[in-house]
Amino acid sequence: MTADEATDTLEMDTFASTVQPRRSLLRGKSVSPGRALSRLQATRDYAVGIGLLLIVVILWTASNFVTQGMYQGGFEKPFLVTYMSTSTFTLYLVPFLVRRWWRKRQGLEEGGSEAPILAPSHLPDDELPPLTIRETARLAFIYCFIWFIANWALNAALDLTSVASATILSSMSGFFTLGIGRLFRVEMLTLAKIAAVVTSFGGVVLVSLADSITPQQPGGAASRPLAHTEDLTPHPILGDVLALISALFYALYVILLKVQVRSESRVDMQLFFGFVGLFNVLSCWPVGVVLHLIGTEPFELPPRGALAALAINMGITLSSDYLYVLAMLKTTPLVVTVGLSLTIPLAVLGDFMLGKFTRGQVILGAILVLVSFVVVGLENEKVKTREVGPADDVSDEQDDVSP
């Protein structure tokens, strides 16, 4: 062997001894410290999002009980309830205006440059530019109408069709969310997710069918203020169509926010909801005038009991919808969509605590909903781990050892 060949052999042995430990680590699916920290933060955010979602479920279930009592008392005004509740979001502009006034008084200027609202798909969440005030207002303007249609359509459906039909059709939002989310690449389609959505839907059907026999506290995937529980209504087909429209728009607005915002650090949520409330106040009132003129929903001041229920519902909406969007941005649209079906087992528990009769069919449906939520959560965590797992770590390590 020549001297040059010996030198080349020694260099190759040295290089192999350096690279081999890294390759053995790759086979063991090692994770770089930066990647591990990022994954830990993502897991922590996901857990916080689940916690916020559970708080939202409790608040919305309480709102259901309060508003159902108002409707049963004879004050059935779905548009007024939706309009007044959404208008409370305007209060979120107060802290923003105070901060802006204080910054001007201190001589501080608002920074930030214009950035496209649609988040570039090739950038990680922590590198996305924050939305400016104008971009936040533009997004809130679109979101306001989608949110209002989703909630008002369901409230109106509950006055036109049976509670069972409205609840079943509104629970279709899980299917819409999974399909539209896959189309926009914010949800990964897996057999476990499909099975969980179908299971959740089956649980809602069981509860709703039991409700059609013996009136129970309803609570579908997108249920908000509830109406009376009569099964015979004058326009059931129109009510069914409105419930289906509610499910579609509900799925649209959660997907819209996830696609265009992606991370809660990119948008000032108080400013966003403040604009939603402001646009609701300024642009949705003509609909109420039309409903009054055609006699569909004549305007009248609520009696004292209904006024208290309306005020409580407005307070719940002010806090719960804010927390709901934060939960969605920290998790996924499908998780929160299926998670809102947890209003069913919680409502069943509430009926039990109030001493009301609960059918075994309702309990079974509530269990199915709870199981489906757990399955979606576990599957989503598995998919997230796979997406930031060994494949990404291998590419990082290969970059390190490339000459």
RALINQUI-V574096 format. One record per helix or strand. SS is the DSSP state (hx for helix, st for strand). FROM is the first residue (numbers start at 1). TO is the last residue. If there is no record, write none. Layout:
SS/FROM/TO + SS/FROM/TO
This chain:
hx/3/27 + hx/33/72 + hx/78/105 + hx/125/127 + hx/133/160 + hx/163/170 + hx/173/183 + hx/191/213 + hx/236/260 + hx/264/266 + hx/269/283 + hx/285/293 + hx/304/330 + hx/333/353 + hx/360/387 + hx/390/401
